[in-house]
Amino acid sequence: MIRAVVADDEVLARQKLRQLLKDIEGIEVVGECATAAETIELVRLTDPELLFLDIRMSDMDGFDVLESLSADADRTLPQVIFVTANDRYAVRAFEIHAIDYLLKPFTPERLQAAVQRVRDKAASAEPGHKAPGRKSEPERYTTRMVFKSRGRILFLSVDDIRWIEAQENYVKICTGKDSHLLRETIGSLENRLDPNSFLRVHRSAIVNLHHVKEVKNEADGDAIVVLKSGEQVPMSRSYRSKMQKLLRFQ
């Protein structure tokens, strides 16, 4: 049984969510609250595994709630599903590893899928790990990116990224068929990616090592990284040693 708290400043929204949750097996709502202060107090008292959290509340926002709860050194946060009518906070929500982001109005099927993600995460935890939502330490590297592209909110697994190119104050994320522009520097994005999978090969390029086919040396000392797709990414000589170490090129 997953114990959950519902936090929303709208009475009707709380009632609707509780009603929908009654039809989902294995969820027990242990309390509900209308303000950020009530949410903080209730989570501390009930210690739930899951928190359905509205972002815009009268006294503080949902991010303030999580920041306050994180200040408790001896307490681990519940898994969080944000429930909101505004899509502008989706990127920030997933940066703090929210399980899901439900946009009002949502369907019972969409809620069911969000809860299933909680169960899937619990099932994939190794023996000895804490219950759903309990983390001994925060995840260090990004595994999924959430951003707006062409009017849509995209959820992109980093495994699908082939390479990344810097374009002034933007980065171009290149996947199989598509590319997306994000307003972010390549340096800040590099810090968010696992260095065992993503390697900076040029001051303006990062490659996903799982998509690398070979490295071709050039006469001038530089090289070309050839991806399995046939795409070619320039690699400057200053980055060759890292590539050689990781891929064991001689």
ROZALO-247631 format. One line per 4 residues: number of its first residue (from 1); their letters; for each residue y, x, z of C-alpha. Coordinates in pm, whole numbers, plus 50000, padded with zeros to 5 digits. Layout:
! ROZALO-247631
NUM	A	Y/X/Z  ...
END
This chain:
! ROZALO-247631
1	MIRA	50000/50000/50000  50343/50134/49900  50610/50044/50152  50945/49973/49987
5	VVAD	51307/49904/50078  51539/49701/49853  51910/49798/49860  52161/49593/49659
9	DEVL	52496/49440/49751  52420/49121/49555  52212/48863/49741  52074/48706/49424
13	ARQK	51974/49047/49288  51779/49124/49606  51611/48784/49599  51510/48821/49234
17	LRQL	51368/49170/49290  51172/49061/49596  51031/48766/49406  50919/48986/49118
21	LKDI	50764/49238/49355  50547/48964/49508  50357/48954/49180  50288/49327/49187
25	EGIE	49985/49425/49389  50016/49704/49641  50389/49675/49718  50512/49576/50064
29	VVGE	50888/49520/50104  50960/49630/50461  51331/49545/50451  51643/49486/50245
33	CATA	52007/49582/50284  52345/49512/50126  52549/49823/50206  52500/50197/50189
37	AETI	52530/50231/50567  52259/49968/50619  52039/50143/50363  52064/50479/50539
41	ELVR	51982/50321/50875  51693/50113/50739  51531/50405/50555  51551/50616/50870
45	LTDP	51393/50336/51076  51116/50230/50836  51042/50557/50654  50940/50389/50323
49	ELLF	50762/50554/50031  50981/50378/49773  51349/50283/49760  51494/50039/49506
53	LDIR	51856/50148/49510  52167/49994/49357  52428/50250/49253  52750/50057/49311
57	MSDM	52784/49926/49667  53090/49832/49868  53109/50128/50107  52938/50417/49919
61	DGFD	52734/50460/49604  52362/50521/49577  52407/50894/49527  52600/50913/49855
65	VLES	52309/50738/50025  52062/50998/49900  52293/51283/49993  52322/51149/50346
69	LSAD	51946/51104/50380  51889/51455/50242  52090/51595/50530  51802/51510/50765
73	ADRT	51616/51840/50763  51297/51693/50912  51285/51397/50675  51153/51370/50320
77	LPQV	51312/51126/50077  51129/50824/49940  51078/50798/49569  51379/50627/49414
81	IFVT	51405/50363/49143  51770/50296/49063  51856/49933/48984  52196/49884/48822
85	ANDR	52390/49700/48553  52556/50021/48433  52388/50283/48212  52652/50553/48266
89	YAVR	52469/50707/48563  52128/50749/48398  52161/51122/48332  52273/51197/48686
93	AFEI	51993/50980/48826  51721/51178/48650  51884/51509/48738  51801/51426/49100
97	HAID	51447/51331/48992  51467/50952/49024  51138/50789/48928  51304/50534/48702
101	YLLK	51633/50366/48609  51620/49988/48572  51907/49827/48386  51987/49470/48488
105	PFTP	51869/49229/48367  51517/49371/48345  51187/49201/48270  50885/49176/48502
109	ERLQ	50703/49407/48259  50976/49670/48288  50956/49654/48669  50579/49678/48654
113	AAVQ	50608/49992/48441  50848/50150/48690  50613/50082/48981  50322/50218/48779
117	RVRD	50511/50546/48743  50521/50565/49123  50146/50513/49137  50083/50766/48859
121	KAAS	50283/51029/49040  50089/50964/49360  49758/50984/49174  49849/51315/49011
125	AEPG	49944/51478/49341  49709/51754/49451  49494/51709/49764  49693/51780/50076
129	HKAP	50023/51670/49928  50222/51402/50100  50221/51032/50007  50414/50888/49710
133	GRKS	50769/51012/49699  50718/51282/49960  50806/51629/49842  50776/51947/50040
137	EPER	51051/52094/49823  51253/51976/49523  51132/52045/49170  51300/52359/49048
141	YTTR	51298/52310/48673  51371/52015/48449  51065/51844/48299  51251/51559/48134
145	MVFK	51600/51520/47992  51793/51195/47983  52099/51160/47762  52286/50931/47526
149	SRGR	52231/50983/47155  52356/50754/46879  52418/50472/47122  52077/50495/47290
153	ILFL	51959/50640/47621  51677/50882/47539  51409/51010/47775  51292/51341/47629
157	SVDD	51009/51551/47767  51102/51919/47751  50759/51985/47598  50885/51813/47282
161	IRWI	51173/52058/47243  51106/52326/46979  51426/52522/47007  51786/52496/47125
165	EAQE	52097/52619/46949  52443/52673/47099  52735/52515/46913  53058/52598/47099
169	NYVK	53068/52367/47404  52758/52181/47289  52389/52253/47249  52170/52116/46971
173	ICTG	51827/52012/47095  51575/52040/46810  51251/51840/46833  50998/51748/46566
177	KDSH	51197/51508/46351  51529/51480/46531  51807/51686/46676  52052/51584/46947
181	LLRE	52390/51720/47055  52459/51752/47427  52787/51852/47582  52652/52143/47786
185	TIGS	52656/52521/47762  52340/52702/47661  52362/52912/47977  52356/52614/48213
189	LENR	52069/52457/48020  51874/52783/48029  51895/52780/48410  51737/52433/48420
193	LDPN	51437/52524/48202  51116/52697/48313  51139/53062/48197  50761/53068/48152
197	SFLR	50800/52815/47872  51153/52865/47740  51292/53202/47637  51643/53299/47538
201	VHRS	51601/53498/47215  51963/53517/47111  52298/53453/47277  52300/53122/47088
205	AIVN	51929/53030/47081  51640/52938/47314  51283/52877/47193  50992/52689/47346
209	LHHV	50713/52948/47361  50449/52679/47312  50588/52622/46962  50610/52991/46861
213	KEVK	50376/53111/46587  50485/53471/46538  50770/53721/46557  50869/53911/46245
217	NEAD	51048/54241/46287  51351/54311/46069  51463/54649/45934  51787/54643/46134
221	GDAI	51602/54619/46466  51648/54246/46509  51366/53996/46455  51289/53642/46346
225	VVLK	51095/53398/46566  50879/53179/46343  50781/52845/46490  50459/52658/46412
229	SGEQ	50671/52410/46219  50791/52688/45990  51143/52692/46136  51293/53036/46188
233	VPMS	51514/53135/46479  51699/53470/46488  51617/53701/46779  51850/53986/46867
237	RSYR	51711/54324/46974  51846/54285/47330  51602/53997/47389  51294/54148/47222
241	SKMQ	51156/54314/47536  51132/53980/47717  50946/53827/47426  50710/54124/47403
245	KLLR	50632/54099/47774  50564/53727/47770  50368/53715/47446  50215/54064/47483
249	FQ	50342/54186/47151  50314/54562/47102
END
